[in-house]
């Protein structure tokens, strides 16, 4: 997971700052509304020059934070603003984004989806890339207790995404019990591929064997009776990539 740091607003410097007007001002105001409702879900990308953090990506977010600071509307949680260094942020990385608050990112995305927002509108509102929005939506496939484990730091995003690729909740939880929370994403995916290759028809396919008590991993007690009572996996409306 990408390491996040935090610094006060005074530590940041934007080169070639422009006067806010027209469409740029409208975009900054939209970011203000997003921060007021959901918080800052994507860290500022910087490079360090002496004791200053030079903003590489995030100038509009920083402008929104400055405006909110002046207006007295900035959430207290952003008195110190999260950032990552540019050499650690060469790709859009959900692990770095969700390091801020994975539950908060998920809640924000799903709230906007339930409001009927289009994928591009969600991305624009939260200032996250389209790929991250799709990945977050796919987490809705997870058995709730496994998703809660991810929110609490027991799994990283790539692990959670791998388990979410299995449509049946029973199989997700069986795989977690079999492989354990330290399994690498590629190990999880390879286990899924091998299991599917050997699988019989769906009505005859046995679930993978549980070899470790699930209560070692899940935030709440989940025994076999409770899990079976959870029934079939919920139907999830998916966006098409």
ZALOTOR-911677 format. One record per residue (C-alpha): residue number from 1; residue in one letter; x, z, y. Coordinates in pm, 1 decimal, decimal comma. Each point is the difference from the previous one (the first is absolute). Layout:
N
<node NUM; "A"; <X; Z; Y>>;
...
***
This chain:
241
<node 1; "X"; <0,0; 0,0; 0,0>>;
<node 2; "X"; <129,7; -91,0; 344,0>>;
<node 3; "X"; <113,3; 299,2; 199,7>>;
<node 4; "X"; <-192,0; 66,9; 321,9>>;
<node 5; "X"; <133,3; 183,0; 302,1>>;
<node 6; "X"; <-179,0; 118,8; 313,7>>;
<node 7; "X"; <102,2; 14,3; 364,0>>;
<node 8; "X"; <-168,7; 75,4; 334,6>>;
<node 9; "X"; <-119,2; -285,5; 218,9>>;
<node 10; "X"; <295,4; 44,8; 235,1>>;
<node 11; "X"; <242,8; -100,9; -277,4>>;
<node 12; "X"; <-142,4; -354,4; -23,8>>;
<node 13; "X"; <97,9; -294,0; 216,5>>;
<node 14; "X"; <-157,1; -346,0; 10,3>>;
<node 15; "X"; <216,0; -287,5; 120,7>>;
<node 16; "X"; <-156,0; -270,2; 214,5>>;
<node 17; "X"; <-315,9; 198,2; 72,6>>;
<node 18; "X"; <-277,7; -205,8; 157,2>>;
<node 19; "X"; <-292,0; 91,5; 222,1>>;
<node 20; "X"; <-311,5; 51,0; -211,6>>;
<node 21; "X"; <-274,8; -242,6; 92,1>>;
<node 22; "X"; <-242,0; -248,1; -150,7>>;
<node 23; "X"; <-1,4; -37,2; -377,0>>;
<node 24; "X"; <302,3; 227,2; -45,7>>;
<node 25; "X"; <-180,2; 283,2; 179,3>>;
<node 26; "X"; <-308,6; -55,4; -216,2>>;
<node 27; "X"; <214,2; 24,2; -314,6>>;
<node 28; "X"; <159,7; 322,7; 122,7>>;
<node 29; "X"; <-343,6; 146,8; 75,1>>;
<node 30; "X"; <-111,7; -92,0; -353,4>>;
<node 31; "X"; <304,0; 181,5; -138,8>>;
<node 32; "X"; <-93,1; 303,0; 212,8>>;
<node 33; "X"; <-345,8; 5,9; -155,6>>;
<node 34; "X"; <150,4; -30,2; -347,8>>;
<node 35; "X"; <244,7; 285,5; 63,1>>;
<node 36; "X"; <-277,5; 217,2; 142,6>>;
<node 37; "X"; <-214,7; -55,2; -309,8>>;
<node 38; "X"; <252,6; -25,2; -282,9>>;
<node 39; "X"; <336,5; 111,2; 136,9>>;
<node 40; "X"; <319,2; -208,4; -12,1>>;
<node 41; "X"; <7,6; -158,6; -345,4>>;
<node 42; "X"; <313,5; -210,2; 39,8>>;
<node 43; "X"; <332,2; 142,6; 123,2>>;
<node 44; "X"; <200,5; -146,9; 287,8>>;
<node 45; "X"; <296,0; -211,0; -116,7>>;
<node 46; "X"; <316,5; 72,2; 195,4>>;
<node 47; "X"; <374,3; -37,3; 22,1>>;
<node 48; "X"; <221,9; 272,5; 145,1>>;
<node 49; "X"; <223,1; -50,4; 303,6>>;
<node 50; "X"; <180,9; 321,7; 89,2>>;
<node 51; "X"; <-276,9; 259,3; 47,3>>;
<node 52; "X"; <-278,9; -253,8; 57,1>>;
<node 53; "X"; <-238,0; -153,1; -252,8>>;
<node 54; "X"; <-38,6; -367,1; 91,9>>;
<node 55; "X"; <-338,1; -133,0; -110,2>>;
<node 56; "X"; <25,9; -307,0; -222,9>>;
<node 57; "X"; <-361,2; -11,2; -119,0>>;
<node 58; "X"; <-276,8; 210,5; 149,6>>;
<node 59; "X"; <15,0; -61,3; 375,1>>;
<node 60; "X"; <-378,6; -26,3; 30,5>>;
<node 61; "X"; <-50,7; 314,0; -205,6>>;
<node 62; "X"; <249,5; 180,1; 220,9>>;
<node 63; "X"; <-175,1; -130,5; 311,2>>;
<node 64; "X"; <-330,0; 131,7; -135,5>>;
<node 65; "X"; <158,2; 339,6; -65,1>>;
<node 66; "X"; <139,6; 9,5; 354,9>>;
<node 67; "X"; <-342,5; -80,9; 146,2>>;
<node 68; "X"; <-163,9; 267,6; -216,2>>;
<node 69; "X"; <265,0; 253,0; 100,9>>;
<node 70; "X"; <-67,7; -72,8; 367,9>>;
<node 71; "X"; <-376,5; 29,2; -56,9>>;
<node 72; "X"; <36,6; 320,4; -203,3>>;
<node 73; "X"; <-168,9; -154,7; -305,0>>;
<node 74; "X"; <295,8; -21,0; -238,6>>;
<node 75; "X"; <-60,1; 194,4; -324,9>>;
<node 76; "X"; <219,1; 308,1; -25,7>>;
<node 77; "X"; <139,2; -130,9; -327,3>>;
<node 78; "X"; <178,2; -274,5; 196,5>>;
<node 79; "X"; <198,6; 220,3; 234,2>>;
<node 80; "X"; <286,2; -116,3; -220,0>>;
<node 81; "X"; <-39,6; -364,5; -98,9>>;
<node 82; "X"; <101,2; -123,0; -348,5>>;
<node 83; "X"; <258,0; -275,6; -30,0>>;
<node 84; "X"; <214,9; -182,0; -254,0>>;
<node 85; "X"; <324,9; -187,2; 55,8>>;
<node 86; "X"; <-14,4; -378,1; -9,4>>;
<node 87; "X"; <243,7; -32,8; -293,0>>;
<node 88; "X"; <-242,0; 204,8; -210,2>>;
<node 89; "X"; <-304,5; -199,8; 104,1>>;
<node 90; "X"; <91,6; -357,1; -86,5>>;
<node 91; "X"; <-326,0; -49,9; -183,7>>;
<node 92; "X"; <-355,5; 122,8; 41,5>>;
<node 93; "X"; <15,7; 307,3; -220,1>>;
<node 94; "X"; <-303,9; 204,9; -90,9>>;
<node 95; "X"; <223,1; 284,8; -110,4>>;
<node 96; "X"; <137,3; 31,7; 354,8>>;
<node 97; "X"; <-339,7; -45,4; 160,8>>;
<node 98; "X"; <-178,2; 246,0; -225,6>>;
<node 99; "X"; <278,3; 253,5; 41,4>>;
<node 100; "X"; <-174,2; 86,8; 324,8>>;
<node 101; "X"; <-322,3; 102,8; -170,5>>;
<node 102; "X"; <-111,0; -190,3; -313,2>>;
<node 103; "X"; <-344,1; 161,5; -2,8>>;
<node 104; "X"; <-44,3; -86,2; 367,9>>;
<node 105; "X"; <100,4; -364,1; -53,6>>;
<node 106; "X"; <-240,4; -34,8; -294,4>>;
<node 107; "X"; <-287,0; 167,1; 184,6>>;
<node 108; "X"; <45,9; -217,5; 307,4>>;
<node 109; "X"; <9,3; -324,7; -197,6>>;
<node 110; "X"; <-301,9; 87,9; -214,0>>;
<node 111; "X"; <-205,8; 119,5; 297,2>>;
<node 112; "X"; <50,0; -331,5; 177,3>>;
<node 113; "X"; <-71,0; -195,0; -319,4>>;
<node 114; "X"; <-325,5; 191,3; -50,8>>;
<node 115; "X"; <-93,9; -83,1; 358,8>>;
<node 116; "X"; <16,6; -366,1; -99,6>>;
<node 117; "X"; <323,9; -83,1; 179,7>>;
<node 118; "X"; <181,1; -314,4; -114,3>>;
<node 119; "X"; <346,5; 35,0; -148,6>>;
<node 120; "X"; <169,4; -143,9; 308,7>>;
<node 121; "X"; <-199,6; 233,2; 226,8>>;
<node 122; "X"; <108,7; 303,8; -201,5>>;
<node 123; "X"; <362,4; -110,4; 21,9>>;
<node 124; "X"; <-26,9; -53,1; 376,4>>;
<node 125; "X"; <-178,1; 329,6; 58,9>>;
<node 126; "X"; <250,2; 208,7; -194,4>>;
<node 127; "X"; <304,2; -207,8; 93,2>>;
<node 128; "X"; <88,9; -45,7; -367,4>>;
<node 129; "X"; <75,9; -325,5; -176,9>>;
<node 130; "X"; <-260,8; -174,0; -215,8>>;
<node 131; "X"; <197,3; 62,3; -321,0>>;
<node 132; "X"; <-1,1; 374,6; 56,9>>;
<node 133; "X"; <-375,4; -3,1; 64,7>>;
<node 134; "X"; <-59,4; -180,7; -329,7>>;
<node 135; "X"; <224,6; 242,7; -186,0>>;
<node 136; "X"; <-178,1; 300,7; 148,1>>;
<node 137; "X"; <-341,6; -140,5; -92,8>>;
<node 138; "X"; <120,9; -41,3; -359,1>>;
<node 139; "X"; <62,0; 375,1; -15,8>>;
<node 140; "X"; <-378,9; 40,8; -10,3>>;
<node 141; "X"; <27,2; -112,2; -365,0>>;
<node 142; "X"; <185,9; 318,5; -91,2>>;
<node 143; "X"; <-159,9; 289,2; -181,4>>;
<node 144; "X"; <-64,8; 248,8; 286,5>>;
<node 145; "X"; <229,4; 269,8; -139,8>>;
<node 146; "X"; <287,5; -248,7; -32,0>>;
<node 147; "X"; <-60,3; -117,8; 356,1>>;
<node 148; "X"; <8,5; 364,8; 111,3>>;
<node 149; "X"; <332,7; 41,2; -182,1>>;
<node 150; "X"; <137,1; -290,1; 204,8>>;
<node 151; "X"; <-133,7; 149,8; 324,2>>;
<node 152; "X"; <172,6; 329,2; -83,5>>;
<node 153; "X"; <336,1; -165,0; -68,8>>;
<node 154; "X"; <-7,1; 12,4; -381,3>>;
<node 155; "X"; <21,2; -380,9; -19,2>>;
<node 156; "X"; <144,3; -252,1; 242,0>>;
<node 157; "X"; <-193,2; -302,5; 115,9>>;
<node 158; "X"; <156,3; -246,6; -243,7>>;
<node 159; "X"; <-83,5; 228,6; -292,6>>;
<node 160; "X"; <-358,3; 42,4; 122,9>>;
<node 161; "X"; <-35,8; -375,0; 43,3>>;
<node 162; "X"; <122,8; -57,1; -354,4>>;
<node 163; "X"; <-256,9; 240,2; -146,9>>;
<node 164; "X"; <-271,2; -160,3; 216,9>>;
<node 165; "X"; <65,8; -331,7; -175,7>>;
<node 166; "X"; <-170,4; 146,3; -308,0>>;
<node 167; "X"; <-378,3; -37,2; 47,9>>;
<node 168; "X"; <-114,2; 279,4; -232,9>>;
<node 169; "X"; <35,9; 356,7; 129,5>>;
<node 170; "X"; <43,1; 134,6; -353,6>>;
<node 171; "X"; <299,3; -226,2; -53,7>>;
<node 172; "X"; <152,2; 91,8; 336,4>>;
<node 173; "X"; <-5,8; 367,5; -77,8>>;
<node 174; "X"; <122,1; -55,7; -356,1>>;
<node 175; "X"; <296,6; -202,8; 126,5>>;
<node 176; "X"; <88,1; 268,2; 253,3>>;
<node 177; "X"; <-10,7; 260,6; -273,9>>;
<node 178; "X"; <216,6; -213,9; -226,4>>;
<node 179; "X"; <262,1; -116,3; 250,6>>;
<node 180; "X"; <12,1; 298,5; 235,1>>;
<node 181; "X"; <20,9; 7,7; 381,7>>;
<node 182; "X"; <369,2; -100,0; 12,5>>;
<node 183; "X"; <-50,9; -340,6; -163,4>>;
<node 184; "X"; <125,0; -287,8; 212,9>>;
<node 185; "X"; <-260,0; -259,7; 109,1>>;
<node 186; "X"; <162,8; -268,3; -215,9>>;
<node 187; "X"; <-16,2; 233,8; -300,9>>;
<node 188; "X"; <-371,4; 52,0; 60,6>>;
<node 189; "X"; <-64,0; -373,1; 34,8>>;
<node 190; "X"; <202,8; -81,3; -312,4>>;
<node 191; "X"; <-196,8; 260,2; -196,0>>;
<node 192; "X"; <-323,7; -158,4; 121,0>>;
<node 193; "X"; <118,6; -349,0; -98,0>>;
<node 194; "X"; <108,0; 117,2; -344,7>>;
<node 195; "X"; <-324,3; 186,7; -55,4>>;
<node 196; "X"; <-209,5; -301,9; 105,3>>;
<node 197; "X"; <200,0; -230,2; -226,6>>;
<node 198; "X"; <-75,0; 221,2; -298,9>>;
<node 199; "X"; <-358,2; 81,4; 99,0>>;
<node 200; "X"; <-296,4; -83,1; -218,4>>;
<node 201; "X"; <-334,8; -109,2; 145,9>>;
<node 202; "X"; <-121,1; 235,9; 270,7>>;
<node 203; "X"; <-265,8; 169,3; -212,6>>;
<node 204; "X"; <261,0; 86,6; -265,0>>;
<node 205; "X"; <300,5; 72,8; 220,0>>;
<node 206; "X"; <121,1; 359,3; -28,6>>;
<node 207; "X"; <123,1; 176,7; 311,2>>;
<node 208; "X"; <375,0; 71,9; 14,4>>;
<node 209; "X"; <89,6; 334,7; -155,7>>;
<node 210; "X"; <31,1; 301,6; 226,4>>;
<node 211; "X"; <329,0; 173,5; -67,7>>;
<node 212; "X"; <21,5; 230,3; 306,8>>;
<node 213; "X"; <-274,8; 228,6; 137,7>>;
<node 214; "X"; <-163,4; -169,9; 297,8>>;
<node 215; "X"; <-24,0; 329,3; 185,5>>;
<node 216; "X"; <378,5; -21,3; 45,8>>;
<node 217; "X"; <-55,7; -288,7; 241,6>>;
<node 218; "X"; <-349,2; 12,5; 144,1>>;
<node 219; "X"; <-96,8; 222,5; 294,0>>;
<node 220; "X"; <-307,9; 137,1; -172,0>>;
<node 221; "X"; <-66,2; 86,9; -365,1>>;
<node 222; "X"; <-108,5; -315,1; -180,2>>;
<node 223; "X"; <-60,7; 36,5; -371,5>>;
<node 224; "X"; <-118,6; -265,1; -242,3>>;
<node 225; "X"; <-364,2; 107,7; 19,1>>;
<node 226; "X"; <-3,6; -13,2; 380,2>>;
<node 227; "X"; <171,0; -336,6; -0,4>>;
<node 228; "X"; <-239,9; -155,3; -249,3>>;
<node 229; "X"; <-286,6; 137,0; 208,9>>;
<node 230; "X"; <140,5; -192,7; 297,4>>;
<node 231; "X"; <-131,0; -313,7; -168,9>>;
<node 232; "X"; <98,6; -360,0; 60,8>>;
<node 233; "X"; <221,2; -94,9; 293,0>>;
<node 234; "X"; <-174,4; -62,0; 328,8>>;
<node 235; "X"; <-55,7; -361,0; 101,2>>;
<node 236; "X"; <232,2; -93,6; 283,1>>;
<node 237; "X"; <-71,4; -285,6; 237,1>>;
<node 238; "X"; <332,8; -173,1; 53,4>>;
<node 239; "X"; <133,8; -214,9; 276,5>>;
<node 240; "X"; <156,1; -319,2; -127,7>>;
<node 241; "X"; <365,7; -30,7; 95,5>>;
***
